[in-house]
Amino acid sequence: MAVCTTSSSSSLMLKYAASTVHAQDLLPSILSFKSNKPTFSLYPLVLKASRDRKSGLKWANLCSLRDSKHVVVAAVASEAEVAEAAEENEGVPEGVTATAPPKPEKGKATLPLKKDRMRSKRFLEIQKLRENKKDYDLRTAISLLKQMSSTKFLETAEAHFRLNIDSKYNDQQLRATVNLPKGTGQTVKVAVLTQGEKFDEAKNAGADIVGGEDLIEQIKRGFMEFDKLIASPDMMVKVASLGKILGPRGLMPNPKAGTVTPNIPQAIEEFKKGKVEYRADKTGIVHIPFGKVDFSEDDLLVNFLAAVPFGHSLSEHPMLSGNGQGTFNKFRCMKKIMTVNVNVNVKVKVKDVCGGQGCFLIENYNGSSQDGPEIIIKGTTAVEIASGLHWYIKYFCGAHVSWDKTGGMQIASVPKPGSLPLVKDGGVLIQRPVPWNYYQNVVTSSYSYVWWDWERWEKEIDWMALQGINLPLAFTGQEAIWQKVFMGFNISMEDLNDFFGGPAFLAWARMGNLHGWGGPLSKNWLKQQLVLQKKILSRMLELGMTPVLPSFSGNVPAALKTIFPSANITRLGDWNTVDGDPRWCCTYLLNPSDPLFVEIGEAFIRQQIKEYGDVTDIYCCDTFNENSPPTNDPTYISSLGAAVYKAMSNGDKDAVWLMQGWLFYSDSSFWKPPQMKALLHSVPLGKMIVLDLFADVKPIWAVSSQFYGTPYVWCLLHNFGGNIEMYGTLDAISSGPIDAHSSKNSTMVGVGMCMEGIEQNPVVYELMSEMAFRKEKVQVLEWLKTYTHRRYGKPIQQIEEAWEILYHTVYNCTDGIADHNIDFIVKFPDWDPSTDSGSQTSKLDNMHTLRTITGSRRFLFQETSSDLPQAHLWYSNHEVVNVLKLFLAAGNGLAGSLTYRLIIFFLIFFS
């Protein structure tokens, strides 16, 4: 979000902060509430401007349609000023073209003054498309650029950034590259200077021209039929003689530009797909083309945001790293060749104003207009801005935001314009103690959102932004990617029909627990899911999130063993599914030690990049999840881990392996310290992140020397199987992340929510989301009081007393058992009442799905003398009855409250 204001010398003021991770965080956002529908939206991400006619003040609005008026909560990301250049023809009467004066006969004076230049009819018509001194948001500016296109050739859209630097000094020089996700719109002709075996590599990778000393000689004779020149390091001694020829043309190979590299195939692919180089010129201006005018507005927007230099190398520039004041002025404009410029000038405060971490700042707005903004929210990314807005309406306005199925939104308490609560002087600054806030489990896709469409996904991504989530799992549509990859290895669609599970069972097919069950997947399904994934990724990137994509874990179709008979492929045993039927169980696993593993894994990463663009460097892989290696030899385990990472890094040189740490709990008898160290240290330091998946109950960080130096995320697992029984560990949530982060030699880099199913127990997830912004332990009882006021609309003594009981019972389990979210209602369909109650053997035979799993697996079957399956209870039923009585006693004024009806329902059926 952004605030726009006017001043005497400028027509637009934007306030933003640069993100060192995602330039797209600069995109403004508007959050709109609708009372007649419990949904919310952060889209479209554009400014909705309002203007005070007397003062000229402009601002962005948070809209509430319940009273057809605006509730003004303007949000901005940092202090900045933006000035638009004065119009060249200002003061010239409409329809009159300035006439050039007689020109002097010689010297510079022969050039007409700027104000006296003749302007073409085309130029003057274009000028009419924009208003004099009008403020434009980014999306509108791009739309104007497209409207201004009227030449007979295809024009290029360019971005220009004026930096307050002097490039003659070494510490103020800037040169780097950026990958444009949607390409440049140009056919790039690539020449390669190399020798030996890399000669064939370059040809096979698609180089247009490949040569060695012969090509150097051609260039010396004037040959320049290429757009990019890439050289292998061993050729640079010979290439040096071309400096005077290639340097002035910007074609001299340079490591900073990515044109001197040992990985020539990757460099060729990147430049062909849209990688562009930028550097500051002598005047401190950076010029970057970011597409053609025939691109869609969305594609130009994505490219422009990716091209913002202070989202990349500039944020780490030595001139900025030592001071938090943001000394660079970035005057940003977008220009279309042969047309009028549309200027947006930004002064940036870098992320160091928040101590190197993400943050948001809520302040009172001190403007003079009575109808103007009242509250300003600043943040380092769009996610932080949304989190700040959520924090404000929650703690200052008493509003409540939840999933639709757990109560939806309660915003009736948000005051009308002119009476928004003010914050204390100096504002409210909230910083992230750790950079990442992770979300989802690899099975959530099947338990909760397998049938979601884009409309439902929009709501979920908005909910994620409000909760501060910036590292979400993005697994949708991967079967369409696998189809293309495996067909490249001669796997037929018929073979894949036996490999892929049906839509509701994809999670377990992906993990190699079953195959073919519930399938096959139709072509239409595969296509729809791929389109949906692209929308999901686009929105995540717009908000500044870093999506986590899947990678290859070794699960392969059975046909691969026939096609590659010498490959090290093993058939696995039954994983407690489909009764051991070989038609669906016992899948095939390609050993990571086999060279084919790296080949397939690399192809999968590259195919994702081809489909989605370079959207992330973080990939999830769980090769050893409830699937132990064949030997506990640390050297062997280390080689397996190295192979898994090699498959990722070959496809993406900056790849980071994100791994669920469930295996260290579920198979702790195998993963002893030597084996854990071997796996965790098999990749370069900093190239692996472990999810301490069950840290709310069984934290591994505390017994593994912080994962032996490997960065990890403290995670809440909480839910198994998508079941919805009332259960929680509020004390562990309120203190666990704090204890982990403050512990000696902590390697914690984030918090996360890894529930298997969502849309249940909202109190648990609201508290856990806040821990992403909490540096001290939460006093849960006090927190619950404010929570109940927000959730039920007002403070009610009986409800406060009821929740205090729930806190000490249902929502504070400490028995350490894995799976609580299941009871006899869930098990009931598997209970056969005709079974002889005296035959224990017969009972177990009929209730085949309720088998006992020993060790630390996540299933629980408790033997009792009752014929009925028994729920595991860690609290007294009498206490829950008392809670129900208190809620019923408070019901006179809450009969119409959805959140009230939900708690009554859950207390009766799921407690």
Residue pairs with C-beta under 8 A, 6 or more apart in sequence:
1 28
1 29
1 30
1 31
1 47
1 60
1 74
1 75
1 76
1 77
1 377
1 385
1 389
2 14
2 15
2 16
2 28
2 47
2 60
2 74
2 75
2 76
2 77
2 137
3 13
3 14
3 15
3 58
3 59
3 60
3 74
3 75
3 76
3 365
3 373
3 376
4 12
4 13
4 14
4 47
4 49
4 58
4 59
4 60
4 135
5 13
5 57
5 58
5 59
5 367
6 12
6 13
6 56
6 57
6 58
6 135
7 13
7 81
9 83
10 81
10 82
10 83
10 84
10 345
11 83
11 84
11 133
11 134
11 135
12 82
12 83
12 84
12 135
12 136
12 344
12 345
13 80
13 81
13 82
14 76
14 80
14 82
14 344
14 346
15 76
15 77
15 78
15 79
15 80
15 376
15 378
16 26
16 76
16 77
16 78
16 80
16 346
16 348
17 77
17 78
17 348
17 349
17 350
17 351
17 353
17 378
17 379
17 380
18 25
18 26
18 78
18 310
18 311
18 314
18 315
18 326
18 348
18 349
18 350
18 351
18 380
19 25
19 26
19 311
19 315
19 351
19 380
19 381
19 544
20 311
20 315
20 316
20 350
20 351
21 311
21 381
21 544
21 546
22 305
22 311
22 381
22 541
22 544
22 545
22 546
23 305
23 306
23 307
23 308
23 310
23 311
23 312
24 302
24 305
24 306
24 311
24 382
24 541
24 542
24 543
24 544
25 77
25 311
25 380
25 381
25 382
25 383
25 543
25 544
26 77
26 138
26 305
26 308
26 311
27 45
27 138
27 301
27 305
27 382
27 542
27 543
28 45
28 46
28 47
28 60
28 137
28 138
29 42
29 45
29 75
29 382
29 385
29 386
29 543
30 42
30 44
30 45
30 46
30 47
30 48
30 60
30 61
30 62
30 63
31 40
31 41
31 42
31 62
31 386
31 389
31 462
32 40
32 41
32 62
32 63
32 64
32 65
33 40
33 62
33 63
33 64
33 65
33 66
33 71
33 409
33 411
33 414
34 40
34 64
34 65
34 66
35 64
35 65
35 66
35 411
35 412
36 65
36 66
38 404
38 408
38 409
38 898
39 404
39 408
39 409
39 459
40 401
40 409
40 459
40 462
40 463
40 466
41 458
41 459
41 462
42 382
42 386
42 461
42 462
42 465
42 543
43 458
43 462
43 539
44 139
45 139
45 382
45 542
45 543
46 137
46 138
46 139
46 140
47 60
47 137
48 60
48 61
48 63
49 58
49 59
49 60
49 135
49 137
50 58
50 59
50 60
50 61
50 70
50 72
50 371
51 57
51 58
52 58
52 369
52 371
52 372
54 369
55 367
55 368
55 369
55 372
57 367
57 368
57 369
57 372
58 135
59 72
59 74
59 367
59 372
59 373
60 74
60 75
60 373
61 70
61 71
61 72
61 74
62 70
62 71
62 72
62 73
62 74
62 75
62 389
63 70
63 71
64 70
64 71
64 411
64 414
66 411
66 412
67 416
69 416
69 417
70 417
71 414
71 415
71 416
71 417
71 420
72 372
72 373
72 374
72 375
72 417
72 420
73 373
73 374
73 375
73 377
73 389
73 392
73 393
73 420
74 365
74 373
74 375
74 376
74 377
75 376
75 377
75 378
75 379
75 385
75 388
75 389
76 376
76 377
76 378
76 385
77 378
77 379
77 380
77 381
77 384
77 385
78 326
78 348
78 349
78 353
78 378
78 380
79 347
79 349
80 346
80 347
80 348
80 349
81 345
81 347
82 344
82 345
82 346
82 347
83 331
83 343
83 345
84 133
84 135
84 343
84 344
84 345
85 341
85 343
87 127
87 132
87 133
88 114
88 115
89 98
89 119
89 124
89 127
90 132
92 98
97 118
97 119
97 124
98 115
98 116
98 117
98 118
98 119
99 116
99 118
100 112
100 116
100 117
100 118
101 112
101 116
103 109
103 110
103 111
103 112
104 110
112 118
122 150
123 340
125 150
126 148
126 150
126 339
126 340
127 340
129 144
129 147
129 148
130 136
130 144
130 340
130 342
136 144
136 342
136 344
138 301
138 304
138 344
139 297
139 301
141 334
141 342
141 344
142 157
142 297
142 300
142 301
142 304
142 334
143 297
144 342
145 157
145 293
145 300
145 334
145 336
145 339
145 342
146 293
146 297
146 300
148 336
148 339
148 340
149 155
149 293
149 336
149 339
150 339
151 338
151 339
154 185
154 292
154 293
154 294
155 292
155 293
155 336
155 337
155 338
155 339
156 185
156 289
156 291
156 292
156 293
156 336
156 337
157 289
157 290
157 291
157 292
157 293
157 295
157 300
157 304
157 334
157 335
157 336
158 287
158 288
158 289
158 290
158 334
158 335
158 336
158 337
159 287
159 288
159 289
159 290
159 304
159 307
159 308
159 332
159 333
159 334
159 335
160 285
160 286
160 287
160 288
160 332
160 333
160 334
160 335
161 285
161 286
161 288
161 308
161 309
161 330
161 331
161 332
162 283
162 284
162 285
162 329
162 330
162 331
162 332
162 345
163 174
163 280
163 284
163 285
163 286
163 314
163 328
163 329
163 330
164 284
164 327
164 328
164 329
165 172
165 174
165 280
165 284
165 319
165 328
166 172
166 284
167 173
167 174
167 280
167 281
167 282
167 284
168 282
171 318
171 319
172 280
172 284
172 319
173 279
173 280
174 278
174 279
174 280
174 286
174 309
174 313
174 314
174 317
175 254
175 256
175 257
175 277
175 278
175 279
175 280
176 256
176 257
176 277
176 278
176 279
176 309
176 312
176 313
177 256
177 257
177 258
177 275
177 276
177 277
177 278
178 275
178 276
178 278
178 288
178 306
178 307
178 309
178 312
179 270
179 273
179 274
179 275
179 306
179 613
179 614
180 274
180 275
180 276
180 290
180 291
180 303
180 306
180 307
181 274
181 302
181 303
181 306
181 612
181 613
181 614
181 615
182 274
182 291
182 295
182 299
182 300
182 302
182 303
182 613
183 273
183 274
183 291
183 303
184 274
184 276
184 289
184 290
184 291
184 292
185 291
185 292
185 294
185 295
186 227
186 292
188 227
188 228
188 271
188 272
189 208
189 209
189 225
189 226
189 227
189 228
190 206
190 207
190 208
190 209
190 226
190 227
190 228
190 229
190 230
190 268
190 271
190 272
191 207
191 208
191 209
191 210
191 211
191 215
191 226
191 228
191 229
191 230
192 202
192 207
192 209
192 210
192 211
192 229
192 230
192 231
192 232
192 264
192 268
193 211
193 212
193 215
193 216
193 229
193 230
193 231
193 232
193 235
193 238
193 239
193 253
194 201
194 202
194 210
194 212
194 231
194 232
194 234
194 235
194 264
195 212
195 232
195 234
195 235
198 232
198 264
199 210
199 212
201 264
201 265
202 210
202 230
202 264
202 265
202 268
203 210
204 265
205 264
205 265
205 268
205 269
206 268
206 269
206 272
207 230
207 264
207 268
208 226
209 215
209 225
209 226
211 218
212 235
213 238
215 223
216 238
216 239
216 241
216 242
219 242
219 245
219 246
220 241
220 242
220 245
224 249
224 251
226 251
228 251
228 259
228 271
229 246
229 251
229 252
229 253
229 259
230 253
230 259
230 260
230 261
230 264
230 267
230 268
230 271
231 239
231 253
231 259
231 260
232 260
232 261
232 262
232 264
233 260
233 261
233 262
236 253
236 260
239 252
239 253
242 252
243 252
246 252
246 253
250 277
253 259
253 260
254 260
255 261
257 277
258 267
258 270
258 271
258 275
258 277
259 267
259 277
261 267
263 653
266 653
269 606
273 610
273 613
274 303
276 288
276 289
276 307
278 286
278 287
278 288
278 307
278 309
279 286
280 286
281 287
286 309
288 307
288 309
290 300
290 303
290 304
290 306
290 307
291 299
291 300
291 303
291 304
293 336
295 303
298 538
302 538
302 541
304 334
305 311
305 542
308 332
310 328
310 330
310 348
310 350
314 320
314 328
315 350
315 351
319 327
319 328
320 326
320 327
320 328
320 350
320 352
321 352
323 352
324 349
324 350
324 352
324 353
325 349
325 353
326 347
326 348
326 349
326 350
326 353
328 348
329 345
329 347
329 348
330 345
330 346
330 347
330 348
331 343
331 345
331 346
332 343
332 344
332 345
332 346
333 341
333 342
333 343
333 344
333 345
334 341
334 342
334 343
334 344
335 341
335 342
351 357
351 358
351 380
353 359
354 380
354 429
354 431
355 431
357 431
357 432
357 433
357 434
357 435
358 379
358 380
358 381
358 383
358 384
358 431
358 432
358 435
358 470
359 379
359 380
359 384
359 429
359 430
359 431
359 432
360 377
360 378
360 379
360 380
360 384
360 385
360 387
360 388
360 391
360 429
360 430
361 377
361 378
361 379
361 388
361 427
361 428
361 429
361 430
362 375
362 376
362 377
362 388
362 391
362 392
362 396
362 423
362 427
362 428
362 430
363 375
363 376
363 377
363 378
363 423
363 426
363 427
363 428
364 374
364 375
364 376
364 422
364 423
364 425
364 427
365 372
365 373
365 374
365 375
365 376
367 373
370 418
371 417
371 418
374 417
374 418
374 420
374 422
375 392
375 420
375 422
375 423
377 385
377 388
377 389
377 392
378 385
378 388
379 385
379 387
379 388
381 470
381 543
381 544
382 465
382 542
382 543
382 544
383 465
383 468
383 469
383 470
383 543
383 544
383 545
384 432
384 468
384 544
386 462
386 465
386 466
386 468
386 543
387 430
387 465
387 466
387 467
387 468
387 773
388 430
389 466
390 401
390 466
390 467
391 428
391 430
391 773
392 423
392 428
393 399
393 401
393 411
393 414
394 400
394 401
394 790
395 786
396 420
396 421
396 423
397 411
397 413
397 414
397 415
397 420
397 421
398 413
398 414
398 789
398 790
399 409
399 410
399 411
399 413
399 414
399 790
400 407
400 409
400 410
400 411
400 790
400 791
400 899
401 409
401 463
401 466
402 408
402 409
402 762
402 766
402 791
402 899
403 463
403 758
403 759
403 762
404 459
404 759
405 759
406 759
406 760
406 761
406 762
406 902
407 762
407 791
407 898
407 899
407 902
408 898
410 790
410 791
410 793
410 899
412 793
413 790
413 793
415 421
430 773
431 773
431 775
432 468
432 772
432 773
433 741
433 773
433 774
433 775
434 737
434 741
434 748
434 749
434 750
434 751
434 772
435 470
435 749
435 750
436 470
436 471
436 689
436 713
436 749
436 750
436 751
436 752
437 467
437 468
437 469
437 470
437 471
437 750
437 751
437 752
437 769
437 772
438 469
438 471
438 472
438 473
438 548
438 691
438 713
438 715
438 750
438 751
438 752
438 753
438 754
439 464
439 467
439 469
439 471
439 472
439 473
439 752
439 753
440 472
440 473
440 475
440 753
440 754
441 473
441 717
441 754
441 755
441 756
442 473
442 475
442 507
442 510
442 511
442 620
442 622
442 660
443 507
443 508
443 511
443 756
444 473
444 507
444 755
444 756
444 757
444 758
445 475
445 476
445 506
445 507
446 504
446 505
446 506
446 507
446 508
447 507
447 721
447 722
447 756
447 757
448 722
448 757
448 758
448 759
449 456
449 457
449 460
449 758
450 503
450 504
450 506
451 503
452 460
453 532
454 532
454 535
457 532
457 535
457 536
457 539
458 539
461 472
461 536
461 539
461 540
461 543
461 545
464 472
464 545
465 543
465 545
467 765
467 769
467 772
468 769
468 772
468 773
469 545
469 753
469 769
469 772
470 544
470 545
470 546
471 545
471 546
471 548
471 618
471 713
471 750
471 752
472 540
472 545
472 547
472 548
473 547
473 548
473 620
474 533
474 536
474 537
474 540
474 547
474 548
474 549
474 616
475 510
475 549
475 550
475 620
476 529
476 532
476 533
476 536
477 526
477 529
477 530
477 531
477 532
477 533
477 534
478 510
478 533
478 550
479 500
479 506
479 521
479 526
479 529
480 526
480 527
480 529
480 530
481 530
481 604
481 607
481 608
481 611
482 496
482 500
482 604
483 493
483 496
483 526
484 607
485 600
485 603
485 604
485 607
486 495
486 496
486 499
486 557
486 560
487 493
488 603
489 560
489 563
489 564
489 600
489 603
490 563
491 499
491 557
491 559
491 560
491 563
492 559
495 557
495 558
495 559
496 520
496 557
497 516
497 519
497 520
497 521
498 515
498 516
498 519
498 520
498 557
498 558
499 509
499 515
499 516
499 556
499 557
499 558
500 506
500 509
500 515
500 516
500 519
500 520
500 521
501 508
501 509
501 510
501 514
501 515
501 516
501 517
501 518
501 519
502 517
502 518
502 519
502 520
502 521
503 518
503 521
503 525
504 518
505 514
505 517
505 518
505 519
508 514
508 517
508 575
508 577
509 515
509 516
509 517
510 550
510 555
511 553
511 555
511 622
511 625
512 553
512 554
512 555
512 572
512 575
512 587
512 588
512 589
512 627
513 575
513 577
513 587
514 575
514 577
514 578
514 584
514 585
514 587
515 557
515 558
515 584
515 585
515 587
516 583
516 584
517 577
517 578
517 584
530 611
533 612
534 611
534 612
536 547
537 547
537 612
537 615
540 546
540 547
541 547
541 615
546 616
546 618
547 615
547 616
547 618
548 616
548 618
548 619
548 620
548 658
549 608
549 612
549 615
549 616
549 618
549 619
549 620
550 604
550 619
550 620
550 621
551 601
551 604
551 605
551 619
551 620
551 621
551 644
551 647
551 648
551 655
551 657
552 597
552 600
552 601
552 604
552 605
552 621
552 647
553 621
553 622
553 623
553 644
554 589
554 590
554 591
554 592
554 597
554 623
555 587
555 588
555 589
555 590
556 569
556 588
556 589
556 590
556 600
557 588
558 588
560 567
560 569
560 588
560 590
561 567
561 569
561 588
564 596
567 590
567 594
567 596
568 590
568 591
568 593
568 594
569 588
569 589
569 590
569 591
569 594
570 588
570 589
570 591
570 630
571 586
571 587
571 588
571 589
572 586
572 587
572 588
572 589
572 627
573 586
574 580
574 585
574 586
575 585
575 626
576 851
576 853
576 859
577 584
577 585
578 584
578 585
579 585
579 848
580 586
589 627
590 596
590 597
590 600
591 597
591 640
592 623
592 639
592 640
592 641
592 643
592 644
592 647
593 636
593 639
593 640
593 643
597 643
597 644
597 647
598 643
598 646
598 647
598 650
600 647
601 644
601 646
601 647
601 648
601 650
601 651
602 647
602 650
602 651
603 651
604 647
604 651
605 619
605 647
605 648
605 650
605 651
605 652
605 655
606 651
609 651
609 652
614 652
617 652
617 654
617 655
617 656
618 655
618 656
618 658
618 689
619 648
619 652
619 655
619 656
619 657
619 658
620 658
620 659
620 660
621 644
621 648
621 657
621 658
621 659
622 659
622 660
622 662
622 663
623 640
623 644
624 640
624 663
624 679
625 660
625 662
625 663
626 662
626 663
626 666
626 667
626 857
628 667
628 670
629 636
629 637
629 640
631 637
632 670
632 672
632 674
632 675
634 674
634 675
634 677
634 678
635 678
637 675
637 678
637 679
637 682
638 678
638 679
638 681
638 682
639 682
640 679
640 682
641 678
641 679
641 680
641 682
641 683
642 682
642 683
644 657
644 682
645 655
645 657
645 682
645 683
645 684
645 687
645 688
648 655
648 657
649 655
649 687
655 687
656 686
656 687
656 688
656 689
657 683
657 687
657 688
657 689
658 688
658 689
658 690
658 691
659 688
659 689
659 690
659 691
660 690
660 691
660 693
660 754
661 690
661 691
661 692
661 693
661 694
661 700
661 707
661 712
662 693
662 694
663 671
664 671
664 676
664 700
664 704
665 693
665 694
665 698
665 700
665 856
666 855
666 856
666 857
666 858
667 855
667 856
668 856
669 855
671 679
673 704
673 708
676 704
676 707
676 708
677 708
680 688
680 690
680 707
680 708
680 709
680 710
681 708
681 709
681 710
685 709
685 710
686 711
688 710
688 711
689 710
689 711
689 712
689 713
689 749
689 750
690 707
690 710
690 711
690 712
690 713
691 712
691 713
691 715
691 752
691 754
692 699
692 700
692 701
692 707
692 712
692 713
692 714
692 715
692 740
693 715
693 717
693 754
694 700
694 715
694 717
694 818
695 701
695 714
695 715
695 716
695 717
695 736
695 740
696 715
696 716
696 717
696 718
696 729
696 732
696 733
696 736
697 717
697 729
697 732
697 816
697 818
698 816
698 856
699 714
699 736
699 740
700 707
701 707
701 712
701 714
701 740
701 743
701 747
701 748
702 740
702 743
705 745
706 712
706 743
706 745
706 746
706 747
706 748
707 747
709 747
710 747
711 747
711 748
711 749
712 747
712 748
712 749
713 748
713 749
713 750
713 751
713 752
714 736
714 737
714 740
714 741
714 748
714 750
714 751
714 752
715 751
715 752
715 753
715 754
716 733
716 751
716 752
716 753
716 754
716 755
716 764
716 768
717 754
717 755
717 756
718 727
718 728
718 729
718 753
718 755
718 761
718 764
718 821
719 755
719 756
719 757
719 758
719 760
719 761
719 821
720 756
720 818
720 819
720 821
720 822
720 858
721 756
721 757
721 819
721 821
721 822
722 756
722 757
723 757
723 760
723 821
723 822
723 826
724 757
724 759
724 760
724 761
724 821
724 906
724 910
725 820
725 821
725 822
725 823
725 826
725 871
725 910
725 911
726 761
726 806
726 810
726 811
726 906
726 907
726 910
726 911
727 761
727 810
727 811
727 813
727 820
727 821
728 761
728 763
728 764
728 810
728 811
728 812
728 813
729 764
729 811
729 812
729 813
729 814
730 763
730 764
730 767
730 780
730 807
730 811
730 812
731 780
731 812
731 814
732 814
733 764
733 767
733 768
733 771
734 767
734 771
734 777
734 778
734 779
734 780
734 783
735 777
735 778
737 748
737 751
737 771
737 774
738 771
738 774
738 775
738 776
738 777
740 746
740 748
741 748
750 772
751 768
751 771
751 772
753 765
753 768
753 769
755 765
758 765
760 821
762 791
763 784
763 787
763 811
764 811
766 787
767 778
767 780
767 783
767 787
770 778
771 778
780 807
781 804
781 807
784 800
784 803
784 804
784 807
785 795
785 800
785 803
787 803
788 795
788 796
788 799
788 800
788 803
789 795
791 899
792 799
792 894
792 897
792 899
792 900
793 894
793 897
794 893
796 890
796 893
796 894
797 890
798 886
798 887
798 889
798 890
799 886
799 887
799 890
801 886
802 882
802 883
802 886
802 887
802 890
805 879
805 882
805 883
805 886
806 883
808 879
809 874
809 875
809 876
809 879
809 880
810 875
810 880
810 911
813 820
813 874
813 875
814 874
815 874
817 860
817 872
817 874
818 856
818 857
818 858
818 859
818 860
819 858
819 859
819 860
820 872
820 874
822 860
822 871
822 872
823 871
823 872
823 910
824 831
824 868
824 869
824 870
824 871
825 909
825 910
827 847
827 850
827 869
828 869
830 846
830 847
830 848
830 849
830 850
830 869
831 846
831 847
831 868
831 869
832 846
832 847
833 867
835 842
835 843
835 846
835 867
836 842
837 843
837 867
843 867
844 850
844 851
847 869
850 861
850 869
851 859
851 861
852 859
852 861
853 859
853 860
853 861
860 872
862 870
862 872
864 870
880 907
880 911
883 907
884 904
884 907
884 908
887 900
887 903
887 904
887 907
888 904
891 900
891 904
894 900
